[in-house]
Amino acid sequence: MPDLRLLLIDATPIDGPAATSALKRVYLSDWAAPSLLHLLSTGDGLAPAAAVRGELPRALAAPEAVSGSAFDAAIEGFAPEAILYRPVADCPALHGRAMRAVQNSSVPLALWLMDDWPMRLKDQDPARHEAMDRDLRRLFARSSLNWAISEPMAEAYAARYGVSFEVMRNAVAPAQWPRHSRRDSGSVLIRYAGSLAPDTARAAVFAAARGAAHLAEAGLPVEMEIRTQQTWLDAYADDYAAFPNVRVSRADMTDDAYRRWLAEADILLMAYNFDPGTKRYLQYSFANKTPETLASGAAVLAYGPRDLATIDYLAQAGDVAAVVAEDDPALLTQTMRALVEDADRRRRLAEAARAHAFSAFDMAAARGRFREGLARLAAAAPPSRAPRLAAGEAMDAITVKKTAYRRLVDGLKSRFPAVMGGLRRILRPVRGRR
């Protein structure tokens, strides 16, 4: 059966480095490109753009140059059979476009939420939360399929919003996770990949790095490597300068290289803070890297509160990870020491984790549920007689063509940026009063 025509509205690109990008690749990397139109957010978060799977997003010029009616026309021309939207709070321009697309269309709608950003927004900006909450409830009243990232989120959101949720999270394909030989360097290598954000993992990862440094000072052959986004590298890399056996670098690997990097570790760390802010934000989230970490063939060490769905899952899954669920850096260091000193224990944990990952997070089964859910959604709608452009054609339909005047202005801006910038500041109030 051919892929249904899917309009995806999601801030991050499918081919990007974000965890949400990796998750979309699991479910959409094999989707037929002409049947997938993706509305996303450009880097500055202001100008929406459209892209086809496998291509870099093409921006649609300045935000004011692309009218809402142009987007409406492109969506109408593409004639989606289903809309899948992942709402977030930090892309207001994209959210506005999404609300317009949903409200102006009778196409079946599916929603996908991945963390409890509404509660974090309520703490940070109550007025904005109130507006977003109204929008969310409008969306849930309109949607026929809702996905959450974990069972606790599905239960909590069902109670909060009065609609049912199914669980859809990351998955792994066993063929992508061959066994790799451990490094033979004479030391035990601990690796961590992920955020160092203050409201997710900064304190917990630092506690683990300090523990690894103490073990090295005590004479144990321990190294630790941390891979993180450039933002956190710039902000916090200096925190680890006092630990000679800890290295911090940018996470810029391909998917294949990332899998190999995980698989060649002796111990993989999953870590989350114990503070109230982290608990509120991540309590229902299920880390995208959980299936990948378990599938790697390395022993898993988890440090974080049981209040978080990810840590609670690992604690309940059996002997698949060494879990430290107390805010106790000394206990964490003690657990690290036990793993460093016991290669057989690491091997047993790794084998149990791989078996669990391939059973509980099988990609083929997950993709089947994903496609079946969208197919049910689309089948419930009456057939559309609208024109059906391929996704690339629909995107081209809303690309703003440069007129001779526009080319002249752009040329002047490149040659005389200061002069043109001054003119724009002078003229902006006039334009605003039209």
TARA-V767289 format. One record per backbone hydrogen bond with DSSP energy under -0.5 kcal/mol. CO is the residue of the C=O (numbers start at 0). NH is the residue of the N-H. Records with the same first field share a line. If there is no record, write none. Layout:
CO=NH / NH
This chain:
3=5
4=6 / 80 / 81
5=7 / 36
6=8 / 83
7=9 / 38
8=85
10=40
12=15
17=21
18=22
19=23
20=24
21=25
22=26
23=27
24=28
27=30
31=34
32=35
33=390
34=5
35=37
36=7 / 38
37=39 / 50
38=9
39=48
41=44
44=92
45=47
46=41
47=59
48=39
49=57
50=37
51=54
56=58
57=49
61=64 / 65
62=65
64=66
66=70
67=71
68=72
69=73
70=74
71=75
72=76
73=77
74=78 / 79
76=388
81=6
82=84 / 109
83=8
84=86 / 111
90=94
91=95
92=96
93=97
94=98
95=99
96=100
97=101
98=102
99=103
101=104
107=82
108=143 / 144
109=84
110=146
114=116
115=118 / 119
116=120
117=121
118=122
119=123
120=124
124=128
125=129
126=130
127=131
128=132
129=133
130=134
131=135
132=136
133=137
134=138
135=139
136=140
137=141
138=142
144=110
145=165
146=112
147=167
149=153
150=154
151=155
152=156
153=157
154=158
155=159
156=160
157=161
165=147
171=173 / 362
172=175
173=176
182=184
186=188
187=189 / 222
188=265 / 266
189=224
190=268
191=226
196=199 / 200 / 201
199=272
200=204
201=205
202=206
203=207
204=208
205=209
206=210
207=211
208=212
209=213
210=214
211=215
212=216
213=217
214=219
215=218
219=221
220=187
222=189
223=246
224=191
225=248
226=193
227=250
228=232
229=233
230=234
231=235
232=236
235=238
236=239
237=240
239=242
241=243
242=245
244=223
246=225
248=227
249=251
253=257
254=258
255=259
256=260
257=261
258=262
259=263
261=264
263=182
265=298
266=190
267=300
269=302
272=304
274=278
275=279
276=280
277=281
278=282
280=115
281=284 / 308
282=308
284=286 / 309
286=289
287=291
288=292
289=293
290=294
291=295
292=295
298=267
299=321
300=269
301=323
302=271
304=307
307=311
308=312
309=313
310=314
311=315
312=316
317=319 / 320
320=322
321=301
322=324
323=303
324=305
325=327
327=331
328=332
329=333
330=334
331=335
332=336
333=337
334=338
335=339
336=340
337=341
338=341
340=342
341=345
342=346
343=347
344=348
345=349
346=350
347=351
348=352
349=353
350=354
351=355
352=356
353=357
354=358
355=359
356=360
358=361
360=171
361=365
362=366
363=367
364=368
365=369
366=370
367=371
368=372
369=373
370=374
371=375
372=376
373=377
374=378
375=379
376=379
377=380
386=388
389=393
390=394
391=395
392=396
393=397
394=397
395=398
402=406
403=407
404=408
405=409
406=410
407=411
408=412
409=413
410=414
411=415
415=419
416=420
417=421
418=422
419=423
420=424
421=425
422=426
423=427
424=428
426=430
427=431
428=432
429=432
430=433
